């Protein structure tokens, strides 16, 4: 992901080898970590972090108008941020039950991208990041 190689990141994640339950758990792990970093960056709610969605032309769009994988990613992250892990799990279950392979890959890329960007922002500010994420960024 650091090199902008989505295909390489997906290959490293070995999605083809994961069962649907494992893919869902991977995404819940990533979105849970993202939620923690959003809270850290937002100083526990004192400085809220804004989630924005953009279309291919760079224009901001409402969440409901985003591509399905992005919409799922945003809703899952927001559920996690608000402490609703069960709602996050349900969002992913619905999406994974109905998603094509390309949509699943897009959802994983989104989770990886946010994990990378949020952790980079935390590290640049000297804020805590899960050790496994910090280690992945330095490899």
Secondary structure as the mmCIF struct_conf table of DSSP 4:
data_model
#
loop_
_struct_conf.conf_type_id
_struct_conf.id
_struct_conf.beg_label_comp_id
_struct_conf.beg_label_asym_id
_struct_conf.beg_label_seq_id
_struct_conf.end_label_comp_id
_struct_conf.end_label_asym_id
_struct_conf.end_label_seq_id
TURN_TY1_P TURN_TY1_P1 UNK A 2 UNK A 3
BEND BEND1 UNK A 4 UNK A 4
HELX_RH_AL_P HELX_RH_AL_P1 UNK A 6 UNK A 13
TURN_TY1_P TURN_TY1_P2 UNK A 14 UNK A 14
HELX_RH_3T_P HELX_RH_3T_P1 UNK A 15 UNK A 17
BEND BEND2 UNK A 18 UNK A 18
HELX_RH_AL_P HELX_RH_AL_P2 UNK A 20 UNK A 41
TURN_TY1_P TURN_TY1_P3 UNK A 42 UNK A 42
HELX_RH_3T_P HELX_RH_3T_P2 UNK A 43 UNK A 45
TURN_TY1_P TURN_TY1_P4 UNK A 46 UNK A 47
HELX_LH_PP_P HELX_LH_PP_P1 UNK A 48 UNK A 51
STRN STRN1 UNK A 54 UNK A 54
TURN_TY1_P TURN_TY1_P5 UNK A 56 UNK A 57
BEND BEND3 UNK A 58 UNK A 58
STRN STRN2 UNK A 60 UNK A 60
HELX_RH_3T_P HELX_RH_3T_P3 UNK A 63 UNK A 65
BEND BEND4 UNK A 66 UNK A 66
HELX_RH_AL_P HELX_RH_AL_P3 UNK A 68 UNK A 81
TURN_TY1_P TURN_TY1_P6 UNK A 82 UNK A 83
HELX_RH_AL_P HELX_RH_AL_P4 UNK A 85 UNK A 98
HELX_RH_AL_P HELX_RH_AL_P5 UNK A 101 UNK A 124
TURN_TY1_P TURN_TY1_P7 UNK A 125 UNK A 126
HELX_RH_AL_P HELX_RH_AL_P6 UNK A 131 UNK A 138
#
